[in-house]
Each structure stands twice: as C-alpha cells, then as structure tokens.
Amino acid sequence: MPPATMRRRILIPQLLLIFFSSAFLLSSIHNYSATAEVITLTTDTFNDKVQEKDTAWFVKFCVPWCKHCKNLGTLWDDLGKEMEGEDEIEIGEVDCATNKPVCSKVDIHSYPTFKLFYNGEEVSKYQGDRDVGSLKTFVLGETEKAATKAQLDNDGEL
C-alpha cells in the first residue's frame, strides 16, 4: 500500500474521533448552560451567595410535595434563562424540605415563596402574576431600586 493511502486510512479515523469528541464536548457545555441559570442554594451556600456585594438574588423557596410548586412547571427555569446575561442578578432556589434552617431564617411559611435579596438584605417579597414577564419586570425594577438605595447609602457614608 502506498504511504499516502496508509496516511489517509489512519487520518480519517483520527479526524472522526476528534469530530465526535468535539461534538460531545460542545453538547455537554450546551446542556450545562441550559440548566445553569437557576442556582440551587443550600444551608451551606445561602448566606455566602445572597451576601455577594452589588448582587441581587431572586430566590424561590419551595418543597417537592407542594402542588402549587409543582404547578409552576418550568417557570423558574424559564425565568433563569430569560435573565441570563443580566449583570449582578442571580436566580436561585431553595428546597425547604432539605434546607429548613435557611427557610426558617428568612421566615418562609408558605410555598412557593419568592423573595429578592440585595447585598444580603431582603428587599421584597413577590406576590404578582406567575409568568416570566411579570417576574422579570419585578426583579429588574426592584433590583434597580435596591442598587440606587445602596449607592445613596454608600455616598452618605463618605
């Protein structure tokens, strides 16, 4: 067999391996980003995350057995995807069945409950319509108010 033909026989399987490996890697990255917009917060991570400076956290508190939580379907994930790219706004969720200390600390008594935190402080509780547009409008507006207030407070300290 001529050397050029031999190289092609070796090169084609290697190229196919590279192609399929790359496709798998890109698919894995895409799948990760599709589910990474909502961050699961736990007793161990909640305080550190919501206290991030100049960051708003819009958090859903729920339990797996709640029919109202189940009825939300993909709403929270859809909101997370919609909010992707918004600077300093994070979408989180807490399972109150497994993270009772967090839910007790922030005074959760019914499910689902949606609360906005800014610089570690609770800013407001959401009680509006349960659709992505309404949630997004709320979180953007309340975050802007909280950021402005924080800036005014910082300017007053100088």
CNS distance restraints for C-alpha pairs under 8 A (distance, minus, plus):
assign (resid   1 and name CA) (resid   5 and name CA) 6.70 0.50 0.50
assign (resid   1 and name CA) (resid   6 and name CA) 6.66 0.50 0.50
assign (resid   2 and name CA) (resid   6 and name CA) 6.47 0.50 0.50
assign (resid   3 and name CA) (resid   7 and name CA) 6.18 0.50 0.50
assign (resid   4 and name CA) (resid   8 and name CA) 6.36 0.50 0.50
assign (resid   5 and name CA) (resid   9 and name CA) 6.33 0.50 0.50
assign (resid   6 and name CA) (resid  10 and name CA) 6.40 0.50 0.50
assign (resid   7 and name CA) (resid  11 and name CA) 5.80 0.50 0.50
assign (resid   8 and name CA) (resid  12 and name CA) 5.89 0.50 0.50
assign (resid   9 and name CA) (resid  13 and name CA) 7.06 0.50 0.50
assign (resid  10 and name CA) (resid  14 and name CA) 6.58 0.50 0.50
assign (resid  11 and name CA) (resid  15 and name CA) 6.06 0.50 0.50
assign (resid  12 and name CA) (resid  16 and name CA) 6.15 0.50 0.50
assign (resid  13 and name CA) (resid  17 and name CA) 6.09 0.50 0.50
assign (resid  14 and name CA) (resid  18 and name CA) 6.20 0.50 0.50
assign (resid  15 and name CA) (resid  19 and name CA) 6.05 0.50 0.50
assign (resid  16 and name CA) (resid  20 and name CA) 6.10 0.50 0.50
assign (resid  17 and name CA) (resid  21 and name CA) 5.96 0.50 0.50
assign (resid  18 and name CA) (resid  22 and name CA) 5.99 0.50 0.50
assign (resid  19 and name CA) (resid  23 and name CA) 6.15 0.50 0.50
assign (resid  20 and name CA) (resid  24 and name CA) 6.08 0.50 0.50
assign (resid  21 and name CA) (resid  25 and name CA) 6.13 0.50 0.50
assign (resid  22 and name CA) (resid  26 and name CA) 6.09 0.50 0.50
assign (resid  23 and name CA) (resid  27 and name CA) 6.04 0.50 0.50
assign (resid  24 and name CA) (resid  28 and name CA) 6.11 0.50 0.50
assign (resid  25 and name CA) (resid  29 and name CA) 6.23 0.50 0.50
assign (resid  26 and name CA) (resid  30 and name CA) 6.07 0.50 0.50
assign (resid  27 and name CA) (resid  31 and name CA) 6.10 0.50 0.50
assign (resid  28 and name CA) (resid  32 and name CA) 6.12 0.50 0.50
assign (resid  29 and name CA) (resid  33 and name CA) 6.22 0.50 0.50
assign (resid  30 and name CA) (resid  34 and name CA) 6.15 0.50 0.50
assign (resid  31 and name CA) (resid  35 and name CA) 6.62 0.50 0.50
assign (resid  32 and name CA) (resid  36 and name CA) 5.89 0.50 0.50
assign (resid  33 and name CA) (resid  37 and name CA) 6.99 0.50 0.50
assign (resid  34 and name CA) (resid  81 and name CA) 7.31 0.50 0.50
assign (resid  35 and name CA) (resid  77 and name CA) 7.39 0.50 0.50
assign (resid  37 and name CA) (resid  77 and name CA) 7.09 0.50 0.50
assign (resid  37 and name CA) (resid  80 and name CA) 4.66 0.50 0.50
assign (resid  37 and name CA) (resid  81 and name CA) 5.70 0.50 0.50
assign (resid  37 and name CA) (resid  83 and name CA) 7.81 0.50 0.50
assign (resid  37 and name CA) (resid  84 and name CA) 6.36 0.50 0.50
assign (resid  37 and name CA) (resid  90 and name CA) 7.86 0.50 0.50
assign (resid  37 and name CA) (resid  91 and name CA) 6.79 0.50 0.50
assign (resid  38 and name CA) (resid  76 and name CA) 7.47 0.50 0.50
assign (resid  38 and name CA) (resid  77 and name CA) 6.20 0.50 0.50
assign (resid  38 and name CA) (resid  80 and name CA) 5.29 0.50 0.50
assign (resid  38 and name CA) (resid  90 and name CA) 7.57 0.50 0.50
assign (resid  38 and name CA) (resid  91 and name CA) 5.10 0.50 0.50
assign (resid  38 and name CA) (resid  92 and name CA) 5.16 0.50 0.50
assign (resid  38 and name CA) (resid  93 and name CA) 6.94 0.50 0.50
assign (resid  39 and name CA) (resid  90 and name CA) 7.70 0.50 0.50
assign (resid  39 and name CA) (resid  91 and name CA) 6.27 0.50 0.50
assign (resid  39 and name CA) (resid  92 and name CA) 4.54 0.50 0.50
assign (resid  39 and name CA) (resid  93 and name CA) 6.33 0.50 0.50
assign (resid  40 and name CA) (resid  92 and name CA) 5.66 0.50 0.50
assign (resid  40 and name CA) (resid  93 and name CA) 5.08 0.50 0.50
assign (resid  40 and name CA) (resid  94 and name CA) 6.11 0.50 0.50
assign (resid  41 and name CA) (resid  45 and name CA) 5.71 0.50 0.50
assign (resid  41 and name CA) (resid  46 and name CA) 5.22 0.50 0.50
assign (resid  41 and name CA) (resid  49 and name CA) 7.98 0.50 0.50
assign (resid  41 and name CA) (resid  92 and name CA) 6.36 0.50 0.50
assign (resid  41 and name CA) (resid  93 and name CA) 5.85 0.50 0.50
assign (resid  41 and name CA) (resid  94 and name CA) 5.27 0.50 0.50
assign (resid  42 and name CA) (resid  46 and name CA) 5.49 0.50 0.50
assign (resid  42 and name CA) (resid  94 and name CA) 6.31 0.50 0.50
assign (resid  42 and name CA) (resid  95 and name CA) 7.66 0.50 0.50
assign (resid  42 and name CA) (resid  99 and name CA) 5.93 0.50 0.50
assign (resid  42 and name CA) (resid 102 and name CA) 7.48 0.50 0.50
assign (resid  43 and name CA) (resid  47 and name CA) 7.77 0.50 0.50
assign (resid  43 and name CA) (resid  99 and name CA) 5.47 0.50 0.50
assign (resid  43 and name CA) (resid 100 and name CA) 7.87 0.50 0.50
assign (resid  43 and name CA) (resid 101 and name CA) 6.57 0.50 0.50
assign (resid  43 and name CA) (resid 102 and name CA) 5.63 0.50 0.50
assign (resid  45 and name CA) (resid  49 and name CA) 6.10 0.50 0.50
assign (resid  46 and name CA) (resid  50 and name CA) 6.13 0.50 0.50
assign (resid  46 and name CA) (resid 102 and name CA) 7.24 0.50 0.50
assign (resid  47 and name CA) (resid  51 and name CA) 6.04 0.50 0.50
assign (resid  47 and name CA) (resid 120 and name CA) 7.39 0.50 0.50
assign (resid  48 and name CA) (resid  52 and name CA) 6.65 0.50 0.50
assign (resid  50 and name CA) (resid  55 and name CA) 7.51 0.50 0.50
assign (resid  50 and name CA) (resid  56 and name CA) 7.32 0.50 0.50
assign (resid  50 and name CA) (resid  57 and name CA) 5.96 0.50 0.50
assign (resid  50 and name CA) (resid 117 and name CA) 6.41 0.50 0.50
assign (resid  50 and name CA) (resid 118 and name CA) 6.97 0.50 0.50
assign (resid  50 and name CA) (resid 119 and name CA) 6.54 0.50 0.50
assign (resid  50 and name CA) (resid 120 and name CA) 4.89 0.50 0.50
assign (resid  50 and name CA) (resid 121 and name CA) 7.88 0.50 0.50
assign (resid  51 and name CA) (resid  55 and name CA) 7.74 0.50 0.50
assign (resid  51 and name CA) (resid 118 and name CA) 7.31 0.50 0.50
assign (resid  51 and name CA) (resid 119 and name CA) 4.83 0.50 0.50
assign (resid  51 and name CA) (resid 120 and name CA) 3.74 0.50 0.50
assign (resid  51 and name CA) (resid 121 and name CA) 7.52 0.50 0.50
assign (resid  52 and name CA) (resid 119 and name CA) 5.75 0.50 0.50
assign (resid  52 and name CA) (resid 120 and name CA) 6.86 0.50 0.50
assign (resid  53 and name CA) (resid 118 and name CA) 7.93 0.50 0.50
assign (resid  53 and name CA) (resid 119 and name CA) 5.07 0.50 0.50
assign (resid  53 and name CA) (resid 120 and name CA) 7.90 0.50 0.50
assign (resid  54 and name CA) (resid  88 and name CA) 6.55 0.50 0.50
assign (resid  54 and name CA) (resid 118 and name CA) 6.91 0.50 0.50
assign (resid  54 and name CA) (resid 119 and name CA) 5.75 0.50 0.50
assign (resid  54 and name CA) (resid 147 and name CA) 7.01 0.50 0.50
assign (resid  55 and name CA) (resid  88 and name CA) 4.48 0.50 0.50
assign (resid  55 and name CA) (resid  89 and name CA) 5.81 0.50 0.50
assign (resid  55 and name CA) (resid  90 and name CA) 7.36 0.50 0.50
assign (resid  55 and name CA) (resid 118 and name CA) 5.79 0.50 0.50
assign (resid  55 and name CA) (resid 119 and name CA) 5.98 0.50 0.50
assign (resid  56 and name CA) (resid  88 and name CA) 6.02 0.50 0.50
assign (resid  56 and name CA) (resid  89 and name CA) 4.74 0.50 0.50
assign (resid  56 and name CA) (resid  90 and name CA) 6.12 0.50 0.50
assign (resid  56 and name CA) (resid 116 and name CA) 6.81 0.50 0.50
assign (resid  56 and name CA) (resid 117 and name CA) 5.54 0.50 0.50
assign (resid  56 and name CA) (resid 118 and name CA) 4.41 0.50 0.50
assign (resid  56 and name CA) (resid 119 and name CA) 6.85 0.50 0.50
assign (resid  56 and name CA) (resid 143 and name CA) 6.21 0.50 0.50
assign (resid  57 and name CA) (resid  89 and name CA) 5.94 0.50 0.50
assign (resid  57 and name CA) (resid  90 and name CA) 4.81 0.50 0.50
assign (resid  57 and name CA) (resid  91 and name CA) 5.79 0.50 0.50
assign (resid  57 and name CA) (resid  92 and name CA) 6.62 0.50 0.50
assign (resid  57 and name CA) (resid 116 and name CA) 5.63 0.50 0.50
assign (resid  57 and name CA) (resid 117 and name CA) 5.07 0.50 0.50
assign (resid  57 and name CA) (resid 118 and name CA) 6.39 0.50 0.50
assign (resid  58 and name CA) (resid  89 and name CA) 7.51 0.50 0.50
assign (resid  58 and name CA) (resid  90 and name CA) 6.29 0.50 0.50
assign (resid  58 and name CA) (resid  91 and name CA) 4.99 0.50 0.50
assign (resid  58 and name CA) (resid  92 and name CA) 6.07 0.50 0.50
assign (resid  58 and name CA) (resid 114 and name CA) 6.98 0.50 0.50
assign (resid  58 and name CA) (resid 115 and name CA) 5.78 0.50 0.50
assign (resid  58 and name CA) (resid 116 and name CA) 4.38 0.50 0.50
assign (resid  58 and name CA) (resid 117 and name CA) 6.40 0.50 0.50
assign (resid  58 and name CA) (resid 139 and name CA) 6.96 0.50 0.50
assign (resid  59 and name CA) (resid  91 and name CA) 5.96 0.50 0.50
assign (resid  59 and name CA) (resid  92 and name CA) 4.53 0.50 0.50
assign (resid  59 and name CA) (resid  93 and name CA) 5.07 0.50 0.50
assign (resid  59 and name CA) (resid  94 and name CA) 7.17 0.50 0.50
assign (resid  59 and name CA) (resid 114 and name CA) 5.58 0.50 0.50
assign (resid  59 and name CA) (resid 115 and name CA) 5.37 0.50 0.50
assign (resid  59 and name CA) (resid 116 and name CA) 6.26 0.50 0.50
assign (resid  59 and name CA) (resid 117 and name CA) 7.89 0.50 0.50
assign (resid  60 and name CA) (resid  76 and name CA) 7.85 0.50 0.50
assign (resid  60 and name CA) (resid  92 and name CA) 6.36 0.50 0.50
assign (resid  60 and name CA) (resid  93 and name CA) 4.57 0.50 0.50
assign (resid  60 and name CA) (resid  94 and name CA) 6.26 0.50 0.50
assign (resid  60 and name CA) (resid 112 and name CA) 6.59 0.50 0.50
assign (resid  60 and name CA) (resid 113 and name CA) 5.77 0.50 0.50
assign (resid  60 and name CA) (resid 114 and name CA) 4.58 0.50 0.50
assign (resid  60 and name CA) (resid 115 and name CA) 6.71 0.50 0.50
assign (resid  61 and name CA) (resid  93 and name CA) 5.85 0.50 0.50
assign (resid  61 and name CA) (resid  94 and name CA) 4.91 0.50 0.50
assign (resid  61 and name CA) (resid  95 and name CA) 6.21 0.50 0.50
assign (resid  61 and name CA) (resid  96 and name CA) 6.36 0.50 0.50
assign (resid  61 and name CA) (resid 103 and name CA) 7.34 0.50 0.50
assign (resid  61 and name CA) (resid 108 and name CA) 7.47 0.50 0.50
assign (resid  61 and name CA) (resid 111 and name CA) 6.62 0.50 0.50
assign (resid  61 and name CA) (resid 112 and name CA) 5.55 0.50 0.50
assign (resid  61 and name CA) (resid 113 and name CA) 5.12 0.50 0.50
assign (resid  61 and name CA) (resid 114 and name CA) 6.28 0.50 0.50
assign (resid  62 and name CA) (resid  66 and name CA) 7.38 0.50 0.50
assign (resid  62 and name CA) (resid  69 and name CA) 6.21 0.50 0.50
assign (resid  62 and name CA) (resid  93 and name CA) 7.65 0.50 0.50
assign (resid  62 and name CA) (resid  94 and name CA) 6.41 0.50 0.50
assign (resid  62 and name CA) (resid  95 and name CA) 5.35 0.50 0.50
assign (resid  62 and name CA) (resid  96 and name CA) 5.74 0.50 0.50
assign (resid  62 and name CA) (resid  97 and name CA) 7.88 0.50 0.50
assign (resid  62 and name CA) (resid 111 and name CA) 5.18 0.50 0.50
assign (resid  62 and name CA) (resid 112 and name CA) 4.75 0.50 0.50
assign (resid  62 and name CA) (resid 113 and name CA) 6.76 0.50 0.50
assign (resid  63 and name CA) (resid  69 and name CA) 7.07 0.50 0.50
assign (resid  63 and name CA) (resid  95 and name CA) 5.38 0.50 0.50
assign (resid  63 and name CA) (resid  96 and name CA) 5.43 0.50 0.50
assign (resid  63 and name CA) (resid  97 and name CA) 5.47 0.50 0.50
assign (resid  63 and name CA) (resid 111 and name CA) 6.95 0.50 0.50
assign (resid  63 and name CA) (resid 112 and name CA) 7.63 0.50 0.50
assign (resid  64 and name CA) (resid  69 and name CA) 7.25 0.50 0.50
assign (resid  64 and name CA) (resid  70 and name CA) 7.36 0.50 0.50
assign (resid  64 and name CA) (resid  95 and name CA) 7.37 0.50 0.50
assign (resid  64 and name CA) (resid  97 and name CA) 7.42 0.50 0.50
assign (resid  65 and name CA) (resid  69 and name CA) 7.89 0.50 0.50
assign (resid  65 and name CA) (resid  70 and name CA) 7.74 0.50 0.50
assign (resid  66 and name CA) (resid  70 and name CA) 6.32 0.50 0.50
assign (resid  66 and name CA) (resid 111 and name CA) 6.86 0.50 0.50
assign (resid  66 and name CA) (resid 112 and name CA) 7.92 0.50 0.50
assign (resid  67 and name CA) (resid  71 and name CA) 6.04 0.50 0.50
assign (resid  68 and name CA) (resid  72 and name CA) 6.67 0.50 0.50
assign (resid  68 and name CA) (resid 111 and name CA) 7.04 0.50 0.50
assign (resid  68 and name CA) (resid 112 and name CA) 6.73 0.50 0.50
assign (resid  69 and name CA) (resid  73 and name CA) 7.67 0.50 0.50
assign (resid  69 and name CA) (resid 111 and name CA) 6.60 0.50 0.50
assign (resid  69 and name CA) (resid 112 and name CA) 5.50 0.50 0.50
assign (resid  72 and name CA) (resid  76 and name CA) 7.39 0.50 0.50
assign (resid  72 and name CA) (resid 130 and name CA) 7.84 0.50 0.50
assign (resid  74 and name CA) (resid  78 and name CA) 5.92 0.50 0.50
assign (resid  75 and name CA) (resid  79 and name CA) 6.14 0.50 0.50
assign (resid  75 and name CA) (resid 130 and name CA) 7.86 0.50 0.50
assign (resid  75 and name CA) (resid 131 and name CA) 6.89 0.50 0.50
assign (resid  75 and name CA) (resid 132 and name CA) 6.63 0.50 0.50
assign (resid  76 and name CA) (resid  80 and name CA) 6.18 0.50 0.50
assign (resid  76 and name CA) (resid 132 and name CA) 7.97 0.50 0.50
assign (resid  77 and name CA) (resid  81 and name CA) 6.29 0.50 0.50
assign (resid  78 and name CA) (resid  82 and name CA) 6.15 0.50 0.50
assign (resid  78 and name CA) (resid 132 and name CA) 6.91 0.50 0.50
assign (resid  79 and name CA) (resid  83 and name CA) 6.05 0.50 0.50
assign (resid  79 and name CA) (resid  91 and name CA) 7.85 0.50 0.50
assign (resid  79 and name CA) (resid 132 and name CA) 5.45 0.50 0.50
assign (resid  79 and name CA) (resid 135 and name CA) 7.46 0.50 0.50
assign (resid  79 and name CA) (resid 136 and name CA) 7.07 0.50 0.50
assign (resid  80 and name CA) (resid  84 and name CA) 6.20 0.50 0.50
assign (resid  80 and name CA) (resid  90 and name CA) 7.99 0.50 0.50
assign (resid  80 and name CA) (resid  91 and name CA) 5.79 0.50 0.50
assign (resid  82 and name CA) (resid 132 and name CA) 7.82 0.50 0.50
assign (resid  82 and name CA) (resid 136 and name CA) 7.90 0.50 0.50
assign (resid  83 and name CA) (resid  89 and name CA) 7.60 0.50 0.50
assign (resid  83 and name CA) (resid  90 and name CA) 7.92 0.50 0.50
assign (resid  83 and name CA) (resid  91 and name CA) 7.83 0.50 0.50
assign (resid  83 and name CA) (resid 136 and name CA) 7.34 0.50 0.50
assign (resid  89 and name CA) (resid 143 and name CA) 7.80 0.50 0.50
assign (resid  94 and name CA) (resid  99 and name CA) 7.03 0.50 0.50
assign (resid  94 and name CA) (resid 103 and name CA) 7.92 0.50 0.50
assign (resid  95 and name CA) (resid  99 and name CA) 5.97 0.50 0.50
assign (resid  96 and name CA) (resid 100 and name CA) 5.08 0.50 0.50
assign (resid  96 and name CA) (resid 102 and name CA) 7.48 0.50 0.50
assign (resid  96 and name CA) (resid 103 and name CA) 5.81 0.50 0.50
assign (resid  99 and name CA) (resid 103 and name CA) 6.75 0.50 0.50
assign (resid 100 and name CA) (resid 104 and name CA) 6.02 0.50 0.50
assign (resid 101 and name CA) (resid 105 and name CA) 6.05 0.50 0.50
assign (resid 102 and name CA) (resid 106 and name CA) 6.40 0.50 0.50
assign (resid 103 and name CA) (resid 107 and name CA) 6.06 0.50 0.50
assign (resid 103 and name CA) (resid 108 and name CA) 5.18 0.50 0.50
assign (resid 104 and name CA) (resid 108 and name CA) 6.02 0.50 0.50
assign (resid 108 and name CA) (resid 113 and name CA) 7.00 0.50 0.50
assign (resid 113 and name CA) (resid 125 and name CA) 7.63 0.50 0.50
assign (resid 113 and name CA) (resid 126 and name CA) 7.57 0.50 0.50
assign (resid 114 and name CA) (resid 125 and name CA) 5.86 0.50 0.50
assign (resid 114 and name CA) (resid 126 and name CA) 5.36 0.50 0.50
assign (resid 114 and name CA) (resid 127 and name CA) 7.65 0.50 0.50
assign (resid 115 and name CA) (resid 122 and name CA) 7.10 0.50 0.50
assign (resid 115 and name CA) (resid 123 and name CA) 7.57 0.50 0.50
assign (resid 115 and name CA) (resid 124 and name CA) 5.88 0.50 0.50
assign (resid 115 and name CA) (resid 125 and name CA) 4.41 0.50 0.50
assign (resid 115 and name CA) (resid 126 and name CA) 5.99 0.50 0.50
assign (resid 116 and name CA) (resid 122 and name CA) 5.97 0.50 0.50
assign (resid 116 and name CA) (resid 123 and name CA) 5.48 0.50 0.50
assign (resid 116 and name CA) (resid 124 and name CA) 5.40 0.50 0.50
assign (resid 116 and name CA) (resid 125 and name CA) 6.29 0.50 0.50
assign (resid 116 and name CA) (resid 126 and name CA) 7.64 0.50 0.50
assign (resid 116 and name CA) (resid 139 and name CA) 7.31 0.50 0.50
assign (resid 116 and name CA) (resid 142 and name CA) 7.93 0.50 0.50
assign (resid 117 and name CA) (resid 121 and name CA) 5.23 0.50 0.50
assign (resid 117 and name CA) (resid 122 and name CA) 4.29 0.50 0.50
assign (resid 117 and name CA) (resid 123 and name CA) 5.21 0.50 0.50
assign (resid 117 and name CA) (resid 124 and name CA) 7.30 0.50 0.50
assign (resid 118 and name CA) (resid 122 and name CA) 6.49 0.50 0.50
assign (resid 118 and name CA) (resid 123 and name CA) 6.34 0.50 0.50
assign (resid 118 and name CA) (resid 143 and name CA) 7.31 0.50 0.50
assign (resid 118 and name CA) (resid 146 and name CA) 6.59 0.50 0.50
assign (resid 118 and name CA) (resid 147 and name CA) 7.74 0.50 0.50
assign (resid 123 and name CA) (resid 142 and name CA) 7.62 0.50 0.50
assign (resid 123 and name CA) (resid 146 and name CA) 7.02 0.50 0.50
assign (resid 124 and name CA) (resid 142 and name CA) 7.72 0.50 0.50
assign (resid 126 and name CA) (resid 138 and name CA) 7.63 0.50 0.50
assign (resid 128 and name CA) (resid 134 and name CA) 7.12 0.50 0.50
assign (resid 128 and name CA) (resid 135 and name CA) 7.69 0.50 0.50
assign (resid 129 and name CA) (resid 134 and name CA) 6.08 0.50 0.50
assign (resid 129 and name CA) (resid 135 and name CA) 7.48 0.50 0.50
assign (resid 130 and name CA) (resid 134 and name CA) 6.86 0.50 0.50
assign (resid 130 and name CA) (resid 135 and name CA) 6.89 0.50 0.50
assign (resid 131 and name CA) (resid 135 and name CA) 6.25 0.50 0.50
assign (resid 132 and name CA) (resid 136 and name CA) 5.95 0.50 0.50
assign (resid 133 and name CA) (resid 137 and name CA) 6.13 0.50 0.50
assign (resid 134 and name CA) (resid 138 and name CA) 6.15 0.50 0.50
assign (resid 135 and name CA) (resid 139 and name CA) 6.17 0.50 0.50
assign (resid 136 and name CA) (resid 140 and name CA) 6.05 0.50 0.50
assign (resid 137 and name CA) (resid 141 and name CA) 6.05 0.50 0.50
assign (resid 138 and name CA) (resid 142 and name CA) 5.96 0.50 0.50
assign (resid 139 and name CA) (resid 143 and name CA) 5.80 0.50 0.50
assign (resid 140 and name CA) (resid 144 and name CA) 6.17 0.50 0.50
assign (resid 141 and name CA) (resid 145 and name CA) 6.38 0.50 0.50
assign (resid 142 and name CA) (resid 146 and name CA) 6.11 0.50 0.50
assign (resid 143 and name CA) (resid 147 and name CA) 5.99 0.50 0.50
assign (resid 144 and name CA) (resid 148 and name CA) 6.11 0.50 0.50
assign (resid 145 and name CA) (resid 149 and name CA) 6.15 0.50 0.50
assign (resid 146 and name CA) (resid 150 and name CA) 6.06 0.50 0.50
assign (resid 147 and name CA) (resid 151 and name CA) 6.10 0.50 0.50
assign (resid 148 and name CA) (resid 152 and name CA) 6.17 0.50 0.50
assign (resid 149 and name CA) (resid 153 and name CA) 6.09 0.50 0.50
assign (resid 150 and name CA) (resid 154 and name CA) 6.12 0.50 0.50
assign (resid 151 and name CA) (resid 155 and name CA) 6.09 0.50 0.50
assign (resid 152 and name CA) (resid 156 and name CA) 6.07 0.50 0.50
assign (resid 153 and name CA) (resid 157 and name CA) 6.42 0.50 0.50
assign (resid 154 and name CA) (resid 158 and name CA) 6.77 0.50 0.50
